[in-house]
Amino acid sequence: MTPAQPTLLIVDDDPSNLRAYANGFARQPYLVLTAQNGRRAIEILRGEPVDVVLTDLKMPDVDGLEVVSAAAALAAPPATIVITAHGTIETAVEAMRRGALDYVTKPANLLELRVKVEKAVEIHALRVRNEQLEGLLNERFKFEGVVGVSKEMHDLIQQARMVANSRASVLIEGESGTGKELIARAIHFNSPRASAPFVPIHCAALPESLLESELFGHEKGSFTGASESRIGQFESAQGGTVFLDELAEIPPGTQVKLLRVLEQREITRVGATRPIAIDIRLVGATNKDLAREVREGRFREDLYYRLNVVRLTIPPLRDRKSDIPPLVDFFLKNLGRENKRQTLDVSSGALKRLMAYDWPGNIRELRNALEQVVVFAQSPGIEVEELPAHILNATTDLESPEATRDAGQDATALSSVSIGPGDATLAELEKRHVLAVLHEMKDNRTRAAQRLGISRRTLQRKLKEMGLLSE
């Protein structure tokens, strides 16, 4: 996609040529700037963004070659087209060596100029877009982009940063949903292999009959259905990184061949006799205790030691609760953009519930829970009762410091309520206390539930049991 109004800078020391070129593009969708000498052209280039430069080569004082060099040196260089006489083609070639995109010989045909400028605009727009995407990619996968403030995550990132520049194989252990692939990608994109492919392979998702072909490729006719030769994932990752997720699921026969890949740095396609040399880095991940898998005979010991050169362990979210608030903030901002919604604020009560929950599905479960909240949100804030039911039900009776403090506050409030005869039952006292809090909160059940330290759903249930539910 080209810019709505790309900026074209035309440079020529001949006033009649400059006027003719400018008039030729006046009815085109361009913002046309002109410079009658190279010095003025360089001033314009340094002062405002330009998409395409159309410059004469032979000019006094500062010539077109210097204009080309100045344009190419900019942080966001424009596409440059030079206009040259027939006798100075060598100069045009030198201009292209310095960074010019194309050249036109005099006398310049206006139609030809328009075609070349239009093409230059498209190429420049594509280059800018690619740089933006590359910048986003680097931002997404640099180590600073891994969200976490806990000491555990700080130590993990430091270890991953150190291993990124090495050639060593890496084994990443951690429960499902902890972000093993994110760490693997960060290692790759912060390594000397960053410009080569990162190839993720999810071993558990591939049937045993296809895994070997997927990893190593196959020759035509090597098995039923192999109608043509195909390279495998290891070959496609040449010079880069292969990420084997859930590698504990690799069957024994394929484990033997994977060991050979690590030892010999070569693969053999299914049905082939000649090995192919490869240059890849292997990063493996598992949610199982691989040492136990070795002891119980389900994973090869020699392969384990080949993979386990550097081991990184990602702690579960329940063991680093301080990472929950920044993760919530990060996900709410991203989910708001993805769902075209404003970024939601989370109340202190809702955040306490999120931090009290154990998150067996780890970061993946947290993200999914927040996405559900964002999708169904009716207001700019997230209150306790808007959290998914399984989180509310799991955290209602948790013994946390916050819950203990809230219970103490409720006990103080209860002592100030006139509860009648001293022989009242516990159920009667609870009922009177609930009624008193509802009265204090003007029958607002959401605020009453927060005051009582329970979810709105639990309050609804208690009111029903007490015969107080009026709806």
C-alpha positions in Angstrom: 0.0 0.0 0.0 1.5 3.4 -1.0 1.2 6.6 1.1 -1.9 8.7 0.5 0.3 11.6 -0.7 3.9 10.6 -1.1 6.5 13.5 -1.1 8.6 13.9 -4.2 11.7 16.0 -4.2 12.8 17.2 -7.7 16.4 18.5 -8.0 17.8 20.2 -11.2 20.0 23.3 -11.7 18.2 24.1 -15.0 15.1 26.2 -14.1 13.2 25.1 -17.3 13.8 21.4 -16.6 12.8 21.8 -13.0 9.6 23.6 -13.9 8.7 21.0 -16.6 9.3 18.1 -14.2 7.3 19.8 -11.4 4.4 20.5 -13.8 4.5 16.9 -15.0 3.8 15.7 -11.5 1.5 18.5 -10.4 -1.6 16.5 -11.3 -0.3 13.3 -9.8 -1.0 12.4 -6.1 2.3 13.8 -4.9 3.4 16.6 -2.7 6.1 18.1 -4.9 9.1 19.9 -3.5 11.8 21.5 -5.7 15.5 22.4 -5.3 17.6 24.2 -7.9 20.9 22.9 -6.6 22.3 20.0 -4.6 23.0 22.0 -1.5 19.4 23.1 -1.1 18.3 19.5 -1.8 20.4 18.2 1.1 18.9 20.9 3.4 15.4 19.8 2.5 16.3 16.1 3.0 17.6 16.8 6.4 14.7 19.0 7.4 11.6 16.9 6.4 10.6 13.4 5.4 10.8 12.6 1.6 9.6 9.4 -0.1 11.3 9.8 -3.5 14.1 12.0 -4.8 14.4 12.7 -8.6 17.7 14.4 -9.2 19.9 15.4 -12.1 23.5 14.1 -11.8 25.5 16.9 -13.4 25.2 20.1 -11.3 27.7 22.7 -10.2 29.0 22.9 -6.7 27.1 19.9 -5.1 26.3 17.3 -7.7 23.7 14.6 -7.9 26.1 11.9 -6.5 26.4 13.9 -3.3 22.6 14.2 -3.1 22.3 10.4 -3.5 24.9 9.8 -0.7 23.2 12.3 1.6 19.8 10.7 1.0 21.2 7.2 1.6 22.8 8.3 4.9 19.4 9.3 6.4 17.8 7.3 9.2 14.8 6.8 6.9 16.3 7.1 3.4 14.1 7.9 0.4 14.1 6.0 -2.9 16.3 7.9 -5.3 16.1 8.1 -9.2 18.9 9.9 -11.1 18.6 11.6 -14.5 21.8 11.4 -16.6 23.0 12.1 -20.1 23.9 9.3 -22.5 27.6 9.9 -22.1 27.6 9.6 -18.3 26.1 6.1 -17.8 29.2 5.2 -15.7 28.2 8.1 -13.3 24.7 6.7 -13.1 26.1 3.3 -12.2 28.2 4.9 -9.5 25.1 6.6 -8.2 23.3 3.3 -7.9 26.4 1.9 -6.0 25.9 4.7 -3.6 22.3 3.9 -3.0 20.2 5.1 -6.0 17.3 2.9 -7.0 17.2 3.6 -10.7 18.2 6.0 -13.4 16.7 7.7 -16.5 18.7 9.0 -19.5 18.1 12.4 -21.1 16.0 13.6 -22.7 13.7 12.2 -20.0 10.3 11.0 -21.2 7.6 12.2 -18.8 5.6 9.0 -19.0 8.7 6.9 -18.3 9.5 9.2 -15.3 6.0 8.7 -13.9 6.2 5.0 -14.1 9.6 4.9 -12.4 8.5 7.3 -9.7 5.4 5.3 -9.0 7.4 2.1 -8.7 9.9 3.9 -6.4 7.0 5.1 -4.2 5.8 1.5 -3.8 9.3 0.1 -3.1 9.9 2.9 -0.5 6.5 2.2 1.2 7.3 -1.6 1.3 10.8 -0.9 2.8 9.3 1.3 5.5 6.6 -1.3 6.3 9.3 -4.0 6.5 11.3 -1.9 8.9 8.3 -1.3 11.0 7.5 -5.0 11.2 11.1 -5.8 12.0 11.0 -3.2 14.8 7.8 -4.7 16.2 9.4 -8.1 16.0 12.5 -7.0 17.9 10.4 -5.2 20.4 8.2 -8.3 20.9 11.0 -10.7 21.4 13.7 -8.8 23.1 14.3 -9.9 26.7 13.0 -6.6 28.0 9.7 -7.6 26.5 9.3 -10.6 28.8 6.8 -9.5 31.4 7.8 -10.2 35.0 9.1 -8.3 38.1 9.8 -11.3 40.4 13.3 -12.4 41.3 12.6 -15.7 39.8 11.9 -14.2 36.3 14.8 -11.7 36.7 17.2 -14.6 37.3 15.7 -16.6 34.4 16.0 -13.8 31.9 19.6 -13.2 33.0 20.5 -16.8 32.3 18.7 -16.8 29.0 20.4 -13.6 27.9 23.8 -15.2 28.7 23.0 -18.4 26.8 21.6 -16.6 23.7 25.1 -15.8 22.3 26.4 -19.4 22.7 25.9 -22.4 20.4 24.8 -24.7 23.3 21.5 -26.7 23.1 19.0 -25.5 25.7 16.4 -27.5 27.6 13.5 -25.4 29.0 11.4 -27.0 31.7 8.1 -25.7 33.1 4.4 -26.4 33.4 2.1 -25.9 30.5 1.3 -22.3 29.9 4.3 -20.8 31.6 5.8 -19.3 28.4 8.4 -21.8 27.3 8.1 -20.9 23.6 8.3 -17.2 24.4 11.7 -17.7 26.2 12.8 -19.9 23.3 12.0 -17.2 20.8 13.7 -14.5 22.9 16.9 -16.7 22.9 16.7 -17.0 19.1 16.0 -13.4 18.3 18.8 -12.2 20.7 21.3 -14.6 19.2 23.6 -14.4 16.2 21.1 -16.6 14.4 18.3 -14.0 14.7 18.2 -13.3 10.9 17.7 -17.0 10.1 14.5 -19.0 10.7 13.0 -19.9 14.0 11.1 -23.2 13.5 8.7 -24.4 16.2 7.7 -28.1 16.2 5.0 -29.3 18.6 5.9 -33.0 19.0 2.7 -34.0 20.8 0.6 -32.7 18.0 2.1 -35.0 15.4 1.3 -38.7 15.0 4.3 -41.0 15.3 3.9 -42.1 11.7 4.4 -38.5 10.4 6.9 -37.1 13.0 10.1 -38.4 11.4 9.0 -37.1 7.9 8.1 -33.8 9.4 11.4 -33.4 11.2 13.8 -34.8 8.5 11.8 -34.7 5.2 11.3 -37.5 2.8 12.1 -38.6 -0.8 9.5 -39.2 -3.5 8.1 -42.7 -3.2 9.6 -43.4 0.2 6.1 -44.3 1.6 2.5 -44.4 0.4 1.4 -40.9 -0.4 4.9 -39.5 -0.8 4.2 -38.2 -4.4 7.1 -35.8 -4.3 10.2 -35.1 -2.3 9.9 -32.7 0.6 12.4 -31.0 2.9 11.8 -31.4 6.7 11.7 -28.8 9.4 15.3 -29.2 10.3 16.4 -28.4 6.8 14.1 -25.4 6.6 15.7 -24.0 9.7 19.2 -24.0 8.2 21.3 -21.4 10.0 18.6 -20.8 12.6 16.9 -22.5 15.6 14.6 -25.5 15.9 12.3 -25.4 18.9 11.0 -28.9 19.9 8.1 -28.4 22.2 6.9 -31.3 24.4 10.0 -33.3 23.3 9.2 -36.0 26.0 6.5 -37.2 23.6 9.1 -38.1 20.9 8.9 -41.9 20.3 12.0 -44.0 21.0 12.8 -44.7 17.3 12.9 -41.0 16.5 14.9 -40.3 19.6 17.7 -42.3 18.1 17.7 -40.3 14.9 17.5 -37.0 16.8 20.6 -38.1 18.8 22.5 -38.5 15.5 21.4 -35.1 14.4 22.9 -33.6 17.5 26.1 -35.6 17.3 26.8 -35.5 13.6 25.1 -32.3 12.6 23.4 -34.0 9.7 20.0 -35.4 8.8 18.9 -38.1 6.4 15.5 -37.8 4.7 13.1 -40.7 5.0 13.9 -43.0 2.0 17.3 -41.4 1.3 20.8 -42.8 1.7 22.8 -39.7 1.6 23.0 -37.4 4.7 22.6 -33.7 4.5 24.7 -31.4 6.6 22.8 -28.9 8.7 23.6 -25.9 10.9 20.9 -25.4 13.5 20.6 -24.7 17.2 18.2 -26.9 19.1 16.0 -25.6 21.9 13.8 -28.2 23.6 10.9 -27.8 26.0 8.9 -30.1 28.2 6.3 -29.9 30.9 7.5 -33.3 32.3 10.4 -34.1 34.6 12.7 -35.4 31.9 15.2 -36.9 34.4 12.3 -39.0 35.8 11.4 -40.0 32.2 14.9 -41.2 31.8 14.9 -43.2 35.0 11.6 -44.8 34.1 12.9 -45.8 30.6 10.7 -43.6 28.5 13.5 -41.2 27.3 17.0 -42.0 26.2 19.7 -41.1 28.7 22.3 -40.2 26.0 19.8 -37.9 24.2 18.9 -36.3 27.6 22.5 -35.4 28.2 22.9 -34.0 24.7 19.9 -31.8 25.1 20.5 -30.8 28.7 23.6 -28.7 28.1 21.9 -25.6 29.5 18.7 -26.1 31.5 16.3 -23.2 32.2 13.3 -23.7 34.5 10.3 -21.4 34.3 8.5 -21.3 37.7 4.7 -21.6 37.7 2.7 -18.5 38.2 1.6 -19.5 41.7 5.2 -19.3 42.8 5.7 -15.8 41.5 2.5 -13.9 42.4 4.2 -10.5 42.1 4.2 -11.0 38.4 0.4 -11.1 38.2 -0.2 -7.3 38.3 2.2 -6.4 35.4 0.9 -9.4 33.4 -2.7 -8.2 34.0 -1.8 -4.7 32.9 0.1 -6.1 29.8 -2.8 -8.4 28.7 -5.5 -5.8 29.3 -3.7 -3.3 27.0 -3.1 -5.9 24.3 -6.6 -7.4 24.5 -8.2 -4.0 24.4 -6.4 -3.3 21.1 -7.1 -6.8 19.7 -10.8 -6.5 20.5 -11.1 -2.8 19.6 -12.1 -2.0 23.2 -10.7 0.6 25.6 -8.2 -0.6 28.1 -10.1 -1.8 31.2 -9.0 -0.9 34.8 -9.0 -3.6 37.3 -10.3 -2.9 40.8 -8.2 -3.6 43.9 -10.7 -6.3 44.9 -10.6 -8.0 41.6 -6.8 -7.9 41.5 -6.7 -9.5 45.0 -8.9 -12.3 43.7 -6.6 -12.8 40.7 -3.5 -12.9 43.0 -5.2 -15.3 45.4 -6.0 -17.8 42.6 -3.4 -20.6 42.0 -3.6 -20.5 38.1 -3.0 -24.2 37.3 -3.0 -23.2 33.6 -0.4 -20.5 34.4 0.0 -17.4 32.1 -2.1 -19.0 29.3 -5.0 -19.4 31.7 -4.6 -15.8 33.0 -4.7 -14.4 29.5 -7.8 -16.5 28.6 -9.6 -15.4 31.8 -8.9 -11.7 31.1 -10.0 -12.1 27.4 -13.3 -13.4 28.7 -13.7 -10.4 30.9 -12.8 -8.0 28.1 -15.3 -9.5 25.7 -18.2 -9.3 28.2 -17.2 -6.0 29.9 -20.1 -3.5 30.2 -18.1 -0.8 32.0 -14.5 0.5 31.9 -13.7 -1.2 35.2 -13.3 -4.8 36.2 -15.1 -5.6 39.5 -14.8 -8.8 41.5 -18.2 -10.2 40.3 -17.1 -9.9 36.6 -14.3 -12.4 37.0 -14.9 -15.9 35.7 -16.9 -18.1 38.0 -14.2 -20.7 38.5 -11.8 -18.1 39.9 -14.5 -16.6 42.2 -15.5 -20.1 43.5 -11.8 -21.1 44.1 -10.9 -17.9 45.9 -14.0 -17.3 48.1 -12.7 -19.1 51.1 -8.9 -18.7 50.6 -6.9 -18.0 53.7 -4.9 -15.1 52.5 -3.5 -12.1 54.5 -6.1 -9.9 52.7 -8.9 -12.3 53.5 -7.8 -12.3 57.2 -7.8 -8.5 57.3 -11.2 -8.3 55.7 -12.6 -10.9 58.1 -11.2 -8.8 61.0 -12.9 -5.7 59.6 -16.2 -7.7 59.2 -15.9 -8.9 62.8 -15.5 -5.3 64.0 -18.6 -4.3 62.0 -20.5 -7.2 63.5 -19.7 -6.2 67.0 -21.3 -2.8 66.4 -24.6 -4.3 65.2 -27.4 -4.8 67.7 -27.9 -8.6 67.5 -30.5 -9.1 70.2 -30.6 -11.8 72.8 -27.3 -13.5 73.8 -28.7 -16.9 73.0 -29.1 -16.2 69.2 -27.8 -19.0 66.9 -24.8 -18.5 64.6 -27.2 -18.7 61.6 -29.3 -15.9 63.1 -26.3 -13.8 63.8 -25.1 -14.3 60.2 -28.5 -13.4 58.8 -28.7 -10.2 60.9 -25.2 -9.2 59.9 -25.9 -9.7 56.2 -29.1 -7.6 56.6 -27.2 -4.9 58.4 -24.5 -4.7 55.7 -27.2 -4.6 52.9 -28.9 -1.8 54.8 -25.6 0.1 55.2 -24.9 -0.3 51.4 -28.5 0.7 50.5 -29.3 -2.8 49.1 -26.4 -2.6 46.6 -25.5 -6.3 46.5 -22.2 -5.8 44.7 -20.9 -3.4 47.3 -22.4 -5.5 50.1 -20.5 -8.6 48.8 -17.3 -6.6 48.7 -17.9 -5.4 52.3 -18.5 -8.9 53.4 -15.4 -10.2 51.6 -17.3 -12.7 49.5 -18.3 -12.8 45.8 -21.7 -11.5 44.6 -22.5 -15.0 43.5 -21.9 -16.3 47.1 -24.0 -13.5 48.5 -26.9 -14.4 46.2 -26.7 -18.0 47.4 -26.7 -17.0 51.0 -29.7 -14.7 50.5 -31.5 -17.6 48.9 -30.7 -20.0 51.7 -31.9 -17.4 54.2 -35.1 -16.8 52.4 -34.2 -13.2 51.7 -33.9 -13.3 47.9 -36.6 -11.1 46.6 -36.1 -11.7 42.9 
